[in-house]
Amino acid sequence: MIKDVKPEDLETVLLSLLKERGPGKTIGPADVAQAVGGNRPEGWGPLMQPVRKVAVRLMKEGRIVIVRKGRPVDPDDFRGTYRLALPTAGGEG
């Protein structure tokens, strides 16, 4: 992975950002990538796919929800812009 960034590092940052943001709020995958890789595109850009892979795994584990247009997505089949959220009591973001 890029610059010795491990999936565990991305997971830790992703979950930390979501907890800071609070219930019912979302973050974008670029927020995670920039927190790890810095503000320069060459630093965070290559982390976007690894962030997506970590997000998909966490959703399958029930730890986060991937949201597109306000609705949870199928983690195995989604495209385009997406957001990340903590699951609510009802099980969705």
C-alpha positions as CSV (number, residue, x, y, z in Angstrom):
1,M,0.0,0.0,0.0
2,I,1.0,3.7,-0.4
3,K,3.8,5.0,1.8
4,D,3.6,2.1,4.3
5,V,-0.1,2.9,5.1
6,K,-1.7,-0.3,6.3
7,P,-5.5,-1.0,6.1
8,E,-5.5,-1.0,9.9
9,D,-4.3,2.6,9.9
10,L,-7.1,3.6,7.5
11,E,-9.6,1.8,9.6
12,T,-8.5,3.5,12.8
13,V,-8.7,7.0,11.2
14,L,-12.0,6.3,9.5
15,L,-13.7,5.1,12.7
16,S,-12.1,8.0,14.7
17,L,-13.4,10.6,12.2
18,L,-16.9,9.1,12.3
19,K,-16.9,9.1,16.1
20,E,-15.7,12.8,16.1
21,R,-18.5,13.7,13.7
22,G,-21.1,11.9,15.7
23,P,-24.3,9.9,15.1
24,G,-26.3,10.8,12.1
25,K,-23.4,12.6,10.4
26,T,-21.3,11.4,7.5
27,I,-17.7,11.8,6.2
28,G,-16.4,11.4,2.7
29,P,-13.7,8.9,1.8
30,A,-11.4,11.8,0.9
31,D,-11.6,13.0,4.5
32,V,-10.0,9.7,5.5
33,A,-7.4,9.8,2.7
34,Q,-6.4,13.4,3.5
35,A,-6.2,12.7,7.3
36,V,-3.6,10.0,6.5
37,G,-2.0,11.2,3.3
38,G,-2.1,15.0,3.8
39,N,-3.7,17.8,1.8
40,R,-1.7,17.3,-1.4
41,P,-3.4,15.2,-4.1
42,E,-0.3,13.1,-4.7
43,G,-0.5,12.2,-1.0
44,W,-4.1,11.4,-0.5
45,G,-5.2,10.5,-4.1
46,P,-3.6,7.0,-4.1
47,L,-5.3,6.2,-0.8
48,M,-8.9,6.5,-2.2
49,Q,-9.1,2.9,-3.4
50,P,-7.6,1.5,-0.2
51,V,-10.1,3.6,1.8
52,R,-12.9,2.2,-0.3
53,K,-11.7,-1.4,0.4
54,V,-11.6,-0.8,4.1
55,A,-15.0,0.8,4.1
56,V,-16.5,-2.1,2.2
57,R,-15.0,-4.5,4.8
58,L,-16.3,-2.5,7.7
59,M,-19.8,-2.3,6.2
60,K,-19.8,-6.1,5.8
61,E,-18.8,-6.4,9.5
62,G,-21.7,-4.0,10.4
63,R,-19.4,-1.4,11.8
64,I,-20.2,1.4,9.3
65,V,-22.7,2.2,6.6
66,I,-21.8,3.3,3.1
67,V,-24.4,5.8,1.9
68,R,-25.1,7.1,-1.6
69,K,-27.9,9.6,-2.2
70,G,-29.0,9.2,1.4
71,R,-29.4,5.5,1.3
72,P,-27.3,2.5,2.3
73,V,-25.7,0.8,-0.7
74,D,-24.9,-2.8,-1.5
75,P,-21.2,-2.9,-0.4
76,D,-20.4,-5.3,-3.3
77,D,-22.1,-3.2,-6.0
78,F,-22.0,0.6,-5.8
79,R,-20.6,3.4,-7.9
80,G,-20.0,7.1,-7.8
81,T,-19.8,9.4,-4.9
82,Y,-20.5,7.9,-1.5
83,R,-20.4,8.9,2.2
84,L,-19.6,6.9,5.3
85,A,-21.6,6.9,8.5
86,L,-21.9,5.0,11.8
87,P,-24.9,2.6,11.9
88,T,-27.9,4.0,13.7
89,A,-30.0,2.1,16.2
90,G,-32.2,1.1,13.3
91,G,-29.2,-0.5,11.5
92,E,-28.8,2.1,8.8
93,G,-26.8,5.3,8.3
